Amino acid sequence: MALTATMYNFDIELADADRRVYESLALRVARHPSESAEYLVTRVLAYVLEFAEGIEFSRGVSDPEEPALAVRDLTGAITTWIEIGTPDAARLHKASKAAARVVVYTHKDPDQFLRRLAGERIHRAAALDLYAIDRGLIAALTARLERRVAFSLSVTDRELYVSIGTDTLTGTVTRLQLA
């Protein structure tokens, strides 16, 4: 018998001073049985950090041809392809050909990720937006993960401030550069 996805509800108050985006978001997110809690939390943070009209969760894990997140224009074409974790060079090459902008948010070791990509053939590699989210923040949010989660997220100079319950968690989003 196949396992089914588990649904999570996130109520997020977003105040992104870097991009001047202020929104109240109610997200219903499916967690695939093979998806780690860290991946789920990173996927939700990436959604919030990239929030724009047309952003959506895709079938990502269940459909390997899809990005984890995508921003689509009114015609349905992908304008921003967003990956989570450590996608390989072939996947980034394909994504760079399919979308004007490609973004990766990793919750894993960023140095190892960059070493794996070094010297690989990637279409428009210099245009990739690669980010590492503070692993301590991911771990702290994962420890507080429940089926229904409410928090406030403030973003200033790529520093994240998460107010969840009576706690305030902080972490940075670091821009990565390919060699």
C-alpha positions as CSV (number, residue, x, y, z in Angstrom):
1,M,0.0,0.0,0.0
2,A,1.4,3.4,-1.0
3,L,1.9,6.0,1.6
4,T,0.0,9.3,1.1
5,A,1.1,12.9,1.6
6,T,0.7,14.6,5.0
7,M,-0.9,18.0,4.9
8,Y,0.5,20.9,6.9
9,N,-1.1,24.4,7.4
10,F,1.2,27.4,7.7
11,D,-0.2,30.8,8.7
12,I,2.6,33.3,8.1
13,E,2.8,37.1,8.6
14,L,5.5,38.2,6.2
15,A,7.3,41.5,6.5
16,D,10.1,41.4,3.9
17,A,11.8,44.8,4.1
18,D,14.4,43.8,1.5
19,R,11.7,43.4,-1.2
20,R,9.0,45.6,0.3
21,V,6.6,42.7,0.5
22,Y,4.1,42.6,3.4
23,E,1.5,39.8,3.2
24,S,-0.6,37.5,5.4
25,L,-0.2,34.0,3.9
26,A,-2.3,30.9,4.6
27,L,-0.4,27.9,3.0
28,R,-1.6,24.4,2.8
29,V,1.4,22.2,2.0
30,A,1.6,18.5,1.2
31,R,4.6,16.7,2.6
32,H,5.5,13.7,0.4
33,P,6.4,10.5,2.4
34,S,10.0,10.6,1.1
35,E,10.4,14.3,2.0
36,S,12.4,15.2,5.1
37,A,11.1,17.8,7.6
38,E,14.1,20.0,6.9
39,Y,13.2,19.9,3.2
40,L,9.6,20.9,3.9
41,V,10.6,23.8,6.2
42,T,13.2,25.0,3.6
43,R,10.5,24.7,0.8
44,V,8.1,26.8,2.9
45,L,10.8,29.4,3.6
46,A,11.7,29.6,0.0
47,Y,8.1,30.2,-1.0
48,V,7.9,33.0,1.5
49,L,11.3,34.5,0.5
50,E,10.3,34.4,-3.2
51,F,6.7,35.3,-2.7
52,A,5.3,37.0,-5.8
53,E,2.2,36.9,-7.9
54,G,2.0,33.5,-9.7
55,I,4.1,31.5,-7.2
56,E,3.0,28.0,-6.5
57,F,4.1,24.7,-5.0
58,S,4.5,22.1,-7.7
59,R,4.3,18.4,-7.5
60,G,8.1,18.5,-7.2
61,V,9.0,15.3,-5.3
62,S,6.3,13.3,-7.0
63,D,7.1,14.7,-10.5
64,P,10.8,15.0,-11.1
65,E,10.3,17.1,-14.2
66,E,8.8,19.9,-12.1
67,P,10.7,22.4,-9.8
68,A,9.9,22.4,-6.1
69,L,8.4,25.9,-6.6
70,A,7.6,27.9,-9.6
71,V,6.5,31.4,-10.5
72,R,4.4,31.4,-13.6
73,D,3.2,34.3,-15.7
74,L,-0.4,34.7,-16.9
75,T,0.2,32.3,-19.9
76,G,1.4,29.5,-17.5
77,A,5.0,29.8,-18.5
78,I,7.6,29.4,-15.8
79,T,9.4,32.7,-15.2
80,T,11.2,31.6,-12.0
81,W,12.3,28.0,-11.4
82,I,13.0,27.4,-7.6
83,E,14.8,24.3,-6.4
84,I,15.4,23.1,-2.8
85,G,18.4,21.2,-1.5
86,T,21.3,20.3,-3.7
87,P,20.1,19.8,-7.3
88,D,22.7,18.4,-9.7
89,A,24.3,20.3,-12.6
90,A,22.1,18.6,-15.2
91,R,18.9,19.7,-13.4
92,L,20.2,23.3,-13.1
93,H,21.2,23.2,-16.8
94,K,17.7,22.1,-17.8
95,A,16.1,24.7,-15.5
96,S,18.2,27.5,-16.9
97,K,17.0,26.7,-20.3
98,A,13.3,26.5,-19.2
99,A,13.1,29.7,-17.1
100,A,14.5,33.2,-17.1
101,R,15.5,33.0,-13.5
102,V,16.7,29.9,-11.5
103,V,17.0,30.0,-7.7
104,V,18.2,27.3,-5.3
105,Y,17.7,27.4,-1.5
106,T,19.8,24.8,0.2
107,H,19.5,23.6,3.8
108,K,22.5,21.3,3.4
109,D,26.3,21.9,3.4
110,P,26.7,24.8,1.0
111,D,30.5,24.1,0.4
112,Q,29.8,20.5,-0.6
113,F,27.0,21.7,-2.9
114,L,29.3,24.3,-4.6
115,R,32.1,21.8,-5.0
116,R,29.7,19.3,-6.7
117,L,28.7,22.0,-9.2
118,A,32.2,23.4,-9.9
119,G,33.4,22.9,-13.4
120,E,30.1,21.4,-14.5
121,R,28.3,22.5,-17.7
122,I,25.3,24.7,-16.7
123,H,23.5,27.0,-19.1
124,R,23.8,30.6,-17.8
125,A,25.6,29.4,-14.7
126,A,26.6,33.0,-13.7
127,A,22.9,34.0,-13.6
128,L,21.9,31.3,-11.0
129,D,20.7,32.7,-7.6
130,L,22.1,30.2,-5.1
131,Y,21.3,30.7,-1.3
132,A,22.1,28.8,1.9
133,I,19.5,29.1,4.7
134,D,21.1,29.0,8.2
135,R,21.1,25.3,9.2
136,G,20.5,26.2,12.8
137,L,17.3,28.1,11.9
138,I,16.1,25.2,9.8
139,A,16.7,22.8,12.8
140,A,14.9,25.1,15.2
141,L,11.9,25.4,12.9
142,T,11.9,21.7,12.3
143,A,11.8,21.0,16.0
144,R,8.6,23.2,16.2
145,L,7.0,21.7,13.2
146,E,3.4,20.6,13.7
147,R,0.5,20.0,11.3
148,R,-0.7,23.6,12.0
149,V,2.0,26.3,12.4
150,A,1.6,30.0,12.8
151,F,4.6,32.4,12.8
152,S,5.7,35.9,11.8
153,L,8.7,36.3,9.5
154,S,10.6,39.5,9.1
155,V,13.4,39.8,6.6
156,T,16.0,42.6,6.7
157,D,19.3,42.5,4.8
158,R,18.8,38.7,4.3
159,E,18.6,38.2,8.0
160,L,15.5,36.2,9.0
161,Y,13.6,36.9,12.3
162,V,11.0,34.2,13.0
163,S,8.5,34.8,15.9
164,I,6.8,31.5,16.7
165,G,4.9,31.3,19.9
166,T,6.9,33.1,22.6
167,D,10.2,32.4,20.8
168,T,12.1,34.5,18.3
169,L,14.5,32.6,16.1
170,T,17.1,34.2,13.8
171,G,19.2,33.1,10.9
172,T,20.8,34.4,7.7
173,V,20.3,33.6,4.1
174,T,23.7,33.6,2.5
175,R,24.2,34.2,-1.2
176,L,26.5,31.5,-2.7
177,Q,28.9,32.0,-5.7
178,L,30.0,29.3,-8.1
179,A,33.7,29.2,-8.6
